[in-house]
Amino acid sequence: YQVNSAYVGTRETLFLTAMARTQWTGIDGAPTMQSFTANIPFSSKNIGLGFLAVNQNAGAHGSTRIMATFGYHLRLGNGHLSFGASAGTINNRFNWGKATFKDLADQVQSSGVENTYTANFNFASYFYTNTLYVGIQFDNINQSEFSTVPDGKSRNYLNFNAVIGKAFVLSKNVVFKPSALGRVTKSAFLAELNL
């Protein structure tokens, strides 16, 4: 669900996930992330509903994203085609007390936390069978702007990700499941291959 919101309601039961990640433990300002997702199907109506909350902190910057998702599912050949539309908010925070300035002339303020809230909209599609899945998602479709310094603006840029995976049954007890994930942002491309 965190990778592709069209996944909402594809399981036949209420599905809850909680996750926490700490990077570079012991270093002040090291990145951390906590997330919680919930989604439930309504099979008789071919829909699913979901909720997602993700909190991230790294150095002086932090963000919290809260989203609600509506998913719609269609039967297509031997599989299903799902669509997910999400709406919610992003809270971007900047803690000036944790900022270090190389040039004191650049210092804007030395304490306090700057908070901004912006609307966020995502759209995804996801095709799956018993052994194959393919999905795409567009995050931050509205590309909302926020500002943490006077006369300075930042933007939640449009992000795109694609995922594909296939299960190969090698024997009664062994299944080989390769998958790939690609993420594209305004300034970066990330690819992950999993076996």
Backbone as a chain_set.jsonl record, in Angstrom:
{"seq": "YQVNSAYVGTRETLFLTAMARTQWTGIDGAPTMQSFTANIPFSSKNIGLGFLAVNQNAGAHGSTRIMATFGYHLRLGNGHLSFGASAGTINNRFNWGKATFKDLADQVQSSGVENTYTANFNFASYFYTNTLYVGIQFDNINQSEFSTVPDGKSRNYLNFNAVIGKAFVLSKNVVFKPSALGRVTKSAFLAELNL", "coords": {"N": [[0.83, -1.199, 0.0], [2.002, 1.246, 0.702], [3.734, 1.611, -1.434], [2.089, 1.404, -3.66], [-1.024, 2.661, -3.989], [-3.281, 1.521, -5.154], [-3.367, -1.021, -4.306], [-5.012, -1.234, -2.156], [-7.564, -2.984, -0.577], [-7.212, -5.35, -2.022], [-6.593, -7.673, -0.718], [-8.38, -10.278, 1.027], [-9.32, -9.58, 3.521], [-9.291, -7.468, 6.477], [-6.338, -5.58, 6.622], [-3.47, -4.789, 8.299], [-0.54, -2.842, 8.806], [2.477, -2.038, 10.397], [5.45, -0.159, 10.666], [8.872, 0.581, 11.394], [11.844, 2.452, 11.033], [15.275, 2.994, 11.502], [18.108, 4.787, 10.719], [21.653, 4.927, 10.548], [22.211, 4.739, 13.36], [22.797, 6.306, 16.479], [23.971, 8.619, 15.561], [23.52, 12.055, 15.74], [20.543, 13.488, 14.601], [20.09, 11.571, 12.682], [18.394, 9.803, 10.007], [14.992, 8.8, 10.494], [12.027, 6.756, 10.343], [8.573, 6.127, 10.613], [5.669, 4.192, 10.083], [2.189, 3.53, 9.421], [-0.342, 1.525, 8.127], [-3.636, 0.77, 7.001], [-6.066, -1.268, 5.505], [-9.093, -2.285, 3.929], [-11.253, -4.607, 2.308], [-14.288, -4.346, 0.361], [-15.799, -6.578, -0.962], [-18.241, -7.196, -2.273], [-18.897, -4.883, -3.529], [-16.732, -4.347, -5.074], [-14.747, -2.608, -4.097], [-12.209, -0.947, -2.119], [-11.023, 0.427, 0.945], [-8.671, 2.609, 2.458], [-6.129, 3.685, 4.847], [-3.324, 5.689, 5.543], [-0.399, 6.571, 7.293], [2.594, 8.287, 7.564], [5.588, 9.112, 9.096], [8.519, 11.022, 8.975], [11.889, 11.875, 9.765], [14.846, 13.778, 9.481], [17.76, 15.146, 10.362], [17.309, 18.595, 10.653], [14.906, 18.669, 9.388], [11.541, 17.484, 9.033], [8.692, 15.428, 8.219], [5.215, 14.657, 7.975], [2.883, 12.532, 6.627], [-0.477, 12.039, 5.898], [-2.967, 10.03, 4.624], [-6.004, 9.152, 2.934], [-7.537, 6.525, 1.143], [-9.304, 5.475, -1.752], [-10.154, 2.571, -3.382], [-10.758, 0.845, -6.447], [-11.791, -2.139, -8.038], [-11.469, -4.283, -10.844], [-12.346, -7.195, -12.683], [-10.162, -8.728, -14.943], [-9.497, -10.614, -17.543], [-7.462, -13.298, -16.592], [-6.823, -12.056, -14.258], [-6.848, -9.184, -12.047], [-7.621, -5.725, -12.26], [-6.783, -2.833, -10.657], [-7.573, 0.38, -9.297], [-6.451, 3.249, -7.563], [-7.211, 6.091, -5.67], [-5.971, 8.717, -3.802], [-6.219, 11.042, -1.115], [-5.083, 13.642, 1.002], [-3.003, 15.102, 3.559], [0.131, 16.835, 3.928], [2.455, 17.484, 6.383], [5.06, 19.591, 6.651], [8.015, 20.194, 8.442], [10.415, 22.335, 9.96], [13.057, 22.49, 12.116], [14.553, 25.026, 13.559], [16.353, 25.149, 15.655], [17.954, 22.925, 15.375], [19.475, 23.424, 13.185], [22.564, 24.119, 11.509], [24.696, 26.707, 10.693], [26.929, 27.549, 8.172], [27.776, 29.987, 7.246], [27.36, 32.757, 9.057], [25.989, 34.994, 8.22], [23.941, 34.002, 6.714], [22.077, 33.084, 8.469], [18.738, 32.79, 9.441], [16.903, 32.45, 11.579], [17.277, 31.269, 14.973], [15.931, 29.529, 16.607], [12.916, 27.631, 17.356], [10.152, 26.018, 15.629], [9.182, 25.628, 12.354], [6.136, 25.133, 10.783], [4.266, 23.761, 8.128], [1.298, 23.045, 6.272], [0.041, 21.162, 3.645], [-2.133, 20.225, 0.931], [-2.447, 16.942, -0.528], [-2.423, 14.77, -3.318], [-2.769, 11.591, -4.841], [-2.481, 9.084, -7.426], [-3.025, 5.758, -8.565], [-2.449, 2.642, -10.336], [-2.894, -0.904, -10.637], [-2.172, -4.099, -11.643], [-2.862, -7.519, -11.206], [-2.257, -11.062, -10.904], [-2.396, -14.509, -9.836], [0.319, -15.041, -9.857], [1.734, -12.847, -10.807], [2.436, -9.32, -10.74], [1.957, -5.876, -11.567], [2.488, -2.459, -11.285], [1.789, 1.103, -11.167], [2.356, 4.368, -9.836], [1.494, 7.751, -9.173], [2.652, 10.283, -7.233], [1.936, 13.206, -5.261], [0.421, 14.763, -7.106], [-0.728, 17.3, -7.332], [1.411, 18.973, -6.755], [2.03, 20.712, -4.486], [2.976, 23.832, -2.924], [5.156, 24.988, -0.317], [6.424, 26.994, 2.42], [9.269, 27.659, 4.399], [10.981, 29.607, 5.096], [11.184, 33.199, 5.063], [10.264, 34.61, 1.975], [11.067, 32.328, 0.638], [10.437, 29.382, -1.157], [9.348, 26.008, -1.265], [8.622, 22.884, -2.869], [6.374, 20.132, -3.052], [7.238, 17.905, -5.112], [6.075, 16.206, -8.093], [6.168, 12.727, -8.062], [7.025, 9.556, -9.417], [6.418, 6.096, -9.475], [7.155, 2.696, -10.292], [6.355, -0.75, -10.223], [7.117, -4.22, -10.461], [6.584, -7.713, -10.379], [7.101, -11.281, -10.188], [6.115, -14.61, -9.574], [7.682, -17.724, -9.556], [7.025, -21.03, -9.535], [9.05, -23.409, -8.376], [9.202, -25.875, -7.17], [7.283, -28.068, -5.031], [7.81, -26.99, -2.53], [9.318, -24.692, -2.976], [9.401, -21.389, -4.074], [10.327, -19.003, -6.387], [10.726, -15.557, -6.365], [11.253, -12.918, -8.043], [11.486, -9.308, -8.123], [11.046, -5.85, -9.084], [11.558, -2.4, -8.466], [11.076, 0.912, -9.368], [11.781, 4.337, -8.929], [11.082, 7.672, -9.728], [11.998, 10.999, -9.434], [12.037, 14.616, -9.477], [14.755, 15.143, -9.453], [16.141, 12.739, -9.239], [16.744, 9.185, -9.749], [15.814, 6.007, -8.692], [16.457, 2.59, -8.354], [15.421, -0.639, -7.429], [16.207, -4.013, -7.06], [14.938, -7.168, -6.314], [15.24, -10.457, -4.991]], "CA": [[0.0, 0.0, 0.0], [2.868, 2.424, 0.697], [4.333, 1.74, -2.755], [1.036, 1.553, -4.667], [-2.294, 2.77, -3.259], [-4.312, 0.687, -5.774], [-3.33, -2.292, -3.578], [-6.052, -1.174, -1.118], [-8.713, -3.848, -0.779], [-6.941, -6.525, -2.841], [-6.623, -8.834, 0.176], [-9.767, -10.611, 1.35], [-9.57, -9.306, 4.926], [-8.652, -6.266, 7.008], [-4.894, -5.762, 6.575], [-2.79, -3.731, 9.053], [0.915, -2.901, 8.758], [3.22, -0.999, 11.113], [6.857, -0.283, 10.331], [9.763, 1.616, 11.917], [13.191, 2.322, 10.473], [16.274, 3.922, 12.018], [19.313, 4.708, 9.904], [22.835, 5.545, 11.157], [21.918, 4.821, 14.786], [23.822, 6.925, 17.312], [24.378, 9.908, 15.0], [22.497, 13.067, 15.984], [19.823, 13.899, 13.399], [20.024, 10.467, 11.714], [17.044, 9.597, 9.479], [14.07, 7.829, 11.083], [10.734, 6.687, 9.67], [7.555, 5.272, 11.194], [4.48, 4.207, 9.239], [1.059, 2.665, 9.757], [-1.347, 1.453, 7.069], [-4.789, -0.105, 7.216], [-6.971, -1.284, 4.365], [-10.143, -3.29, 4.042], [-12.032, -4.755, 1.073], [-15.733, -4.517, 0.337], [-15.801, -7.397, -2.177], [-19.517, -7.168, -2.98], [-18.962, -3.644, -4.302], [-15.451, -4.216, -5.79], [-13.997, -1.441, -3.631], [-11.395, -1.049, -0.917], [-10.743, 1.688, 1.613], [-7.409, 2.528, 3.175], [-5.591, 4.812, 5.605], [-1.87, 5.617, 5.61], [0.289, 7.645, 8.02], [4.049, 8.113, 7.5], [6.333, 10.187, 9.748], [9.944, 10.926, 8.664], [12.731, 12.945, 10.295], [16.263, 13.708, 9.13], [18.358, 16.433, 10.706], [16.379, 19.64, 11.082], [13.65, 18.565, 8.626], [10.651, 16.354, 9.274], [7.411, 15.504, 7.511], [4.2, 13.656, 8.29], [1.893, 12.431, 5.551], [-1.671, 11.283, 6.267], [-3.744, 9.865, 3.397], [-7.116, 8.216, 2.848], [-7.538, 5.991, -0.219], [-10.439, 4.729, -2.291], [-9.701, 1.677, -4.44], [-11.802, 0.175, -7.225], [-11.197, -3.329, -8.629], [-12.177, -4.904, -11.972], [-11.829, -8.477, -13.166], [-9.617, -8.538, -16.281], [-8.889, -11.881, -17.952], [-7.133, -14.161, -15.459], [-6.379, -11.248, -13.13], [-7.636, -8.045, -11.598], [-7.062, -4.396, -12.475], [-7.215, -1.978, -9.554], [-7.239, 1.8, -9.336], [-6.483, 3.86, -6.241], [-7.115, 7.545, -5.594], [-5.704, 9.101, -2.419], [-6.216, 12.469, -0.762], [-4.654, 13.826, 2.382], [-2.213, 16.286, 3.868], [1.536, 16.677, 4.303], [2.983, 18.482, 7.313], [6.506, 19.769, 6.558], [8.519, 20.912, 9.61], [11.837, 22.652, 10.005], [13.442, 22.865, 13.469], [15.69, 25.933, 13.433], [17.313, 24.86, 16.722], [18.844, 21.84, 14.932], [20.202, 23.861, 11.98], [23.914, 24.652, 11.675], [24.97, 27.641, 9.596], [28.345, 27.697, 7.838], [27.988, 31.438, 7.119], [26.405, 33.36, 9.992], [25.173, 35.981, 7.503], [22.795, 33.299, 6.156], [21.168, 32.652, 9.527], [17.436, 33.449, 9.432], [16.514, 32.434, 12.974], [18.066, 30.254, 15.659], [15.106, 28.628, 17.4], [11.53, 27.494, 16.922], [9.835, 25.042, 14.589], [8.308, 26.154, 11.292], [5.208, 24.091, 10.334], [3.357, 24.071, 7.022], [0.401, 21.964, 5.893], [-0.397, 21.265, 2.254], [-2.945, 19.116, 0.43], [-1.692, 15.993, -1.327], [-3.266, 13.86, -4.09], [-2.032, 10.534, -5.537], [-3.282, 8.168, -8.234], [-2.263, 4.545, -8.866], [-3.119, 1.479, -10.924], [-2.211, -2.131, -10.219], [-2.719, -5.315, -12.244], [-2.273, -8.674, -10.553], [-2.794, -12.418, -11.034], [-1.845, -15.324, -8.745], [1.791, -15.123, -9.898], [2.316, -11.66, -11.438], [1.852, -8.016, -10.448], [2.556, -4.707, -12.207], [1.793, -1.279, -10.795], [2.379, 2.439, -11.295], [1.739, 5.365, -8.962], [1.911, 9.142, -9.266], [2.511, 10.959, -5.941], [1.987, 14.677, -5.27], [-0.078, 15.218, -8.408], [-0.994, 18.748, -7.275], [2.691, 19.662, -6.575], [1.773, 21.832, -3.572], [4.111, 24.625, -2.464], [5.188, 25.38, 1.089], [7.561, 27.861, 2.682], [9.775, 27.616, 5.767], [11.741, 30.84, 5.32], [10.583, 34.312, 4.341], [10.625, 34.728, 0.565], [11.606, 31.08, 0.127], [9.387, 28.397, -1.378], [9.703, 24.642, -1.645], [7.486, 22.237, -3.517], [6.25, 18.678, -3.028], [7.248, 17.62, -6.545], [5.481, 14.987, -8.617], [7.022, 11.54, -8.076], [6.449, 8.429, -10.154], [7.09, 4.83, -9.22], [6.635, 1.52, -10.99], [6.758, -1.992, -9.572], [6.746, -5.441, -11.181], [7.067, -8.913, -9.707], [6.583, -12.535, -10.737], [6.434, -15.801, -8.785], [7.948, -18.935, -10.322], [6.944, -22.212, -8.667], [10.134, -24.307, -8.767], [8.841, -27.191, -6.645], [6.196, -28.0, -4.056], [8.232, -26.208, -1.367], [10.175, -23.558, -3.33], [8.883, -20.403, -5.029], [11.301, -17.946, -6.692], [9.9, -14.363, -6.576], [11.98, -11.683, -8.332], [10.684, -8.101, -8.302], [11.808, -4.62, -9.336], [10.879, -1.151, -8.114], [11.752, 2.1, -9.879], [11.209, 5.604, -8.484], [11.607, 8.823, -10.457], [11.632, 12.312, -8.904], [12.55, 15.697, -10.324], [16.214, 15.184, -9.51], [16.801, 11.466, -8.969], [16.148, 7.92, -10.144], [16.205, 4.934, -7.801], [15.984, 1.274, -8.779], [15.673, -1.731, -6.491], [15.938, -5.358, -7.58], [14.805, -8.084, -5.197], [15.09, -11.888, -5.302]], "C": [[0.87, 1.256, 0.0], [3.496, 2.666, -0.674], [3.273, 2.025, -3.813], [-0.328, 1.522, -3.977], [-3.429, 1.982, -3.906], [-4.346, -0.708, -5.156], [-4.449, -2.371, -2.532], [-7.228, -2.069, -1.484], [-8.462, -5.078, -1.62], [-6.826, -7.801, -2.011], [-8.063, -9.07, 0.599], [-10.136, -10.326, 2.796], [-8.973, -7.955, 5.296], [-7.153, -6.532, 7.096], [-4.236, -4.56, 7.233], [-1.283, -3.937, 8.962], [1.5, -1.744, 9.554], [4.701, -1.239, 10.855], [7.634, 0.851, 10.986], [11.158, 1.366, 11.365], [14.081, 3.392, 11.089], [17.551, 3.7, 11.237], [20.444, 5.398, 10.659], [22.629, 5.768, 12.657], [23.099, 5.4, 15.557], [24.317, 8.255, 16.786], [23.228, 10.892, 15.184], [21.861, 13.505, 14.662], [19.712, 12.814, 12.339], [18.586, 10.247, 11.248], [16.262, 8.516, 10.237], [12.758, 7.873, 10.305], [9.83, 5.734, 10.436], [6.339, 5.345, 10.277], [3.428, 3.243, 9.771], [0.099, 2.704, 8.581], [-2.452, 0.496, 7.493], [-5.612, -0.091, 5.944], [-7.907, -2.471, 4.476], [-10.912, -3.377, 2.728], [-13.534, -4.752, 1.35], [-16.012, -5.246, -0.975], [-17.092, -7.306, -2.962], [-19.646, -5.927, -3.853], [-17.681, -3.399, -5.104], [-14.649, -2.996, -5.359], [-13.149, -1.799, -2.411], [-11.173, 0.336, -0.363], [-9.461, 1.538, 2.414], [-7.046, 3.819, 3.877], [-4.09, 4.609, 5.715], [-1.347, 6.809, 6.394], [1.78, 7.329, 8.002], [4.702, 9.337, 8.118], [7.815, 9.976, 9.466], [10.68, 12.119, 9.257], [14.164, 12.7, 9.853], [16.866, 15.08, 9.398], [17.318, 17.406, 11.211], [15.016, 19.529, 10.404], [12.855, 17.321, 9.013], [9.381, 16.526, 8.461], [6.502, 14.384, 7.993], [3.161, 13.7, 7.187], [0.752, 11.548, 6.043], [-2.582, 11.249, 5.044], [-4.904, 8.895, 3.613], [-7.227, 7.8, 1.385], [-8.836, 5.265, -0.528], [-9.909, 3.883, -3.433], [-10.884, 1.024, -5.14], [-11.152, -0.947, -8.016], [-12.094, -3.914, -9.716], [-11.55, -6.25, -12.284], [-11.356, -8.246, -14.6], [-8.882, -9.814, -16.682], [-8.691, -12.794, -16.757], [-6.737, -13.385, -14.214], [-7.369, -10.17, -12.749], [-6.885, -6.764, -11.926], [-7.652, -3.487, -11.412], [-6.766, -0.547, -9.801], [-7.348, 2.349, -7.927], [-6.327, 5.36, -6.344], [-6.992, 7.92, -4.124], [-5.738, 10.608, -2.265], [-5.811, 12.587, 0.698], [-3.858, 15.096, 2.55], [-0.774, 15.896, 4.183], [1.885, 17.83, 5.234], [4.5, 18.491, 7.148], [6.949, 20.629, 7.729], [10.008, 21.195, 9.447], [12.147, 23.177, 11.394], [14.713, 23.709, 13.395], [16.747, 25.688, 14.504], [18.299, 23.758, 16.351], [19.669, 22.224, 13.71], [21.573, 24.402, 12.352], [24.221, 25.507, 10.453], [26.469, 27.785, 9.396], [28.708, 29.182, 7.768], [26.934, 32.117, 7.974], [25.54, 34.428, 9.339], [23.921, 35.336, 6.922], [21.739, 32.946, 7.2], [19.876, 33.477, 9.515], [16.892, 33.539, 10.84], [17.211, 31.264, 13.641], [17.233, 29.308, 16.517], [13.689, 28.581, 16.84], [11.386, 26.46, 15.822], [8.844, 25.672, 13.628], [7.46, 24.995, 10.778], [4.399, 24.588, 9.154], [2.534, 22.832, 6.708], [-0.045, 22.195, 4.46], [-1.24, 20.046, 1.894], [-2.089, 18.222, -0.453], [-2.665, 15.034, -2.025], [-2.386, 12.881, -4.859], [-3.003, 9.72, -6.382], [-2.417, 6.971, -8.605], [-3.123, 3.541, -9.614], [-2.239, 0.265, -10.665], [-2.91, -3.312, -10.867], [-2.048, -6.502, -11.573], [-3.023, -9.964, -10.892], [-2.252, -13.196, -9.831], [-0.32, -15.306, -8.71], [2.477, -13.876, -10.443], [1.651, -10.399, -10.904], [2.659, -6.91, -11.13], [1.788, -3.494, -11.713], [2.543, 0.001, -11.076], [1.646, 3.374, -10.332], [2.352, 6.734, -9.22], [1.613, 9.804, -7.926], [2.607, 12.467, -6.13], [1.536, 15.249, -6.608], [-0.27, 16.729, -8.43], [0.266, 19.581, -7.055], [2.553, 20.904, -5.685], [3.066, 22.513, -3.129], [4.008, 24.865, -0.971], [6.426, 26.23, 1.319], [7.965, 27.765, 4.141], [10.643, 28.823, 6.088], [11.058, 31.97, 4.576], [11.132, 34.389, 2.921], [11.257, 33.467, -0.012], [10.495, 30.053, -0.01], [10.001, 27.056, -1.736], [8.455, 24.012, -2.233], [7.543, 20.733, -3.267], [6.117, 18.25, -4.488], [6.56, 16.299, -6.874], [6.534, 13.883, -8.612], [6.283, 10.432, -8.806], [7.166, 7.171, -9.703], [6.387, 3.709, -9.959], [7.193, 0.282, -10.305], [6.295, -3.168, -10.422], [7.334, -6.629, -10.426], [6.407, -10.153, -10.283], [7.028, -13.666, -9.829], [6.589, -16.996, -9.708], [7.948, -20.114, -9.354], [7.977, -23.222, -9.163], [9.889, -25.732, -8.283], [7.7, -26.99, -5.645], [6.535, -27.069, -2.892], [9.04, -24.959, -1.693], [9.502, -22.683, -4.39], [9.939, -19.302, -5.172], [10.51, -16.701, -7.091], [10.766, -13.122, -6.826], [11.007, -10.508, -8.486], [11.611, -6.912, -8.527], [10.933, -3.425, -8.995], [11.71, -0.009, -8.674], [11.031, 3.343, -9.394], [11.878, 6.742, -9.239], [11.085, 10.088, -9.782], [12.216, 13.359, -9.836], [14.062, 15.607, -10.5], [16.898, 13.831, -9.334], [16.021, 10.289, -9.547], [16.699, 6.844, -9.217], [15.639, 3.63, -8.326], [16.355, 0.26, -7.724], [15.309, -3.04, -7.176], [15.935, -6.302, -6.383], [14.648, -9.512, -5.709], [14.694, -12.592, -4.019]], "O": [[0.511, 2.243, -0.642], [3.761, 3.812, -1.035], [3.512, 2.787, -4.75], [-0.74, 0.491, -3.446], [-4.461, 1.786, -3.264], [-5.25, -1.492, -5.445], [-4.793, -3.461, -2.076], [-7.815, -1.935, -2.558], [-9.41, -5.804, -1.918], [-6.951, -8.899, -2.553], [-8.882, -8.154, 0.537], [-11.177, -10.79, 3.26], [-8.23, -7.366, 4.511], [-6.735, -7.581, 7.586], [-4.419, -3.43, 6.78], [-0.801, -5.068, 9.031], [1.068, -0.601, 9.404], [5.156, -2.382, 10.828], [7.117, 1.96, 11.122], [11.598, 0.223, 11.244], [13.69, 4.555, 11.188], [18.024, 2.571, 11.104], [20.193, 6.383, 11.354], [22.852, 6.87, 13.159], [24.25, 5.034, 15.321], [25.023, 8.966, 17.501], [22.089, 10.594, 14.823], [22.567, 13.852, 13.715], [19.289, 13.089, 11.217], [17.651, 10.48, 12.015], [16.801, 7.461, 10.573], [12.417, 8.883, 9.69], [10.263, 4.663, 10.859], [6.008, 6.41, 9.755], [3.735, 2.277, 10.47], [-0.242, 3.779, 8.087], [-2.227, -0.456, 8.241], [-5.837, 0.969, 5.36], [-7.566, -3.513, 5.037], [-11.193, -2.356, 2.101], [-13.981, -5.112, 2.439], [-16.406, -4.635, -1.968], [-17.065, -7.335, -4.193], [-20.419, -5.919, -4.811], [-17.55, -2.357, -5.747], [-13.94, -2.408, -6.175], [-13.36, -2.826, -1.767], [-11.136, 1.313, -1.111], [-9.191, 0.478, 2.979], [-7.564, 4.891, 3.565], [-3.626, 3.494, 5.951], [-1.799, 7.936, 6.188], [2.189, 6.231, 8.381], [4.416, 10.467, 7.722], [8.332, 8.881, 9.686], [10.166, 13.238, 9.256], [14.64, 11.565, 9.85], [16.521, 16.059, 8.736], [16.53, 17.077, 12.098], [14.073, 20.216, 10.796], [13.416, 16.259, 9.282], [9.035, 17.638, 8.063], [6.963, 13.306, 8.369], [2.628, 14.759, 6.853], [0.98, 10.446, 6.542], [-2.932, 12.291, 4.49], [-4.793, 7.937, 4.379], [-7.036, 8.621, 0.488], [-9.388, 4.547, 0.306], [-9.283, 4.407, -4.354], [-11.887, 0.691, -4.508], [-10.088, -0.753, -8.604], [-13.308, -4.029, -9.545], [-10.336, -6.414, -12.157], [-12.072, -7.634, -15.393], [-7.772, -10.067, -16.215], [-9.625, -13.043, -15.996], [-6.353, -13.987, -13.211], [-8.554, -10.232, -13.077], [-5.656, -6.727, -11.876], [-8.871, -3.38, -11.279], [-5.733, -0.293, -10.421], [-8.24, 1.957, -7.174], [-5.425, 5.853, -7.02], [-7.802, 7.5, -3.298], [-5.341, 11.352, -3.162], [-6.154, 11.74, 1.524], [-4.011, 16.049, 1.786], [-0.496, 14.788, 4.64], [1.646, 18.996, 4.919], [5.16, 17.503, 7.471], [6.349, 21.67, 7.998], [10.753, 20.4, 8.875], [11.582, 24.185, 11.82], [15.808, 23.184, 13.195], [17.921, 25.989, 14.286], [19.371, 23.665, 16.949], [20.484, 21.427, 13.245], [21.732, 25.061, 13.38], [24.026, 25.076, 9.316], [27.199, 28.104, 10.335], [29.798, 29.586, 8.175], [25.745, 32.063, 7.658], [24.464, 34.742, 9.848], [22.938, 36.029, 6.659], [20.627, 32.552, 6.848], [19.914, 34.706, 9.571], [16.456, 34.611, 11.26], [17.688, 30.358, 12.957], [17.78, 28.371, 17.099], [13.313, 29.374, 15.977], [12.358, 26.077, 15.172], [7.801, 26.184, 14.035], [8.009, 23.97, 10.375], [3.898, 25.713, 9.172], [3.009, 21.706, 6.858], [-0.461, 23.297, 4.102], [-1.081, 18.973, 2.477], [-1.12, 18.682, -1.057], [-3.612, 14.546, -1.409], [-1.383, 13.274, -5.456], [-4.198, 9.67, -6.094], [-1.236, 7.122, -8.92], [-4.351, 3.574, -9.544], [-1.025, 0.374, -10.498], [-4.108, -3.511, -10.667], [-0.832, -6.514, -11.384], [-4.231, -9.967, -11.129], [-1.707, -12.596, -8.905], [0.276, -15.528, -7.657], [3.705, -13.853, -10.533], [0.448, -10.393, -10.643], [3.881, -6.998, -11.251], [0.557, -3.499, -11.72], [3.767, 0.005, -11.208], [0.462, 3.188, -10.052], [3.554, 6.865, -9.452], [0.453, 9.882, -7.52], [3.277, 12.946, -7.045], [2.198, 16.12, -7.172], [-0.002, 17.371, -9.446], [0.197, 20.805, -7.161], [2.918, 22.008, -6.089], [4.105, 21.871, -2.977], [2.91, 24.938, -0.419], [7.365, 26.2, 0.524], [7.111, 27.785, 5.027], [11.0, 29.034, 7.247], [10.412, 31.73, 3.556], [12.336, 34.246, 2.705], [11.918, 33.531, -1.049], [9.699, 29.87, 0.91], [11.027, 26.977, -2.411], [7.357, 24.553, -2.105], [8.618, 20.134, -3.27], [5.016, 18.234, -5.037], [6.477, 15.397, -6.04], [7.651, 14.074, -9.095], [5.053, 10.387, -8.805], [8.389, 7.172, -9.561], [5.185, 3.768, -10.217], [8.343, 0.26, -9.866], [5.223, -3.127, -11.026], [8.445, -6.556, -9.9], [5.292, -10.091, -10.801], [8.169, -13.692, -9.367], [5.727, -17.254, -10.548], [8.783, -20.18, -8.452], [7.813, -23.818, -10.227], [10.324, -26.689, -8.923], [7.222, -25.873, -5.447], [5.645, -26.43, -2.33], [9.418, -24.227, -0.779], [9.092, -23.161, -5.448], [10.387, -18.738, -4.173], [9.716, -16.748, -8.03], [10.991, -12.345, -5.898], [9.867, -10.68, -8.917], [12.798, -6.959, -8.206], [9.722, -3.442, -9.211], [12.924, 0.03, -8.473], [9.802, 3.404, -9.44], [13.101, 6.77, -9.373], [9.88, 10.238, -9.58], [12.817, 13.03, -10.859], [14.593, 15.949, -11.557], [18.126, 13.776, -9.283], [14.819, 10.375, -9.798], [17.905, 6.775, -8.984], [14.469, 3.566, -8.702], [17.461, 0.284, -7.184], [14.25, -3.165, -7.79], [16.828, -6.242, -5.537], [14.004, -9.748, -6.731], [14.507, -13.809, -4.015]]}, "num_chains": 1, "name": "protein.A"}
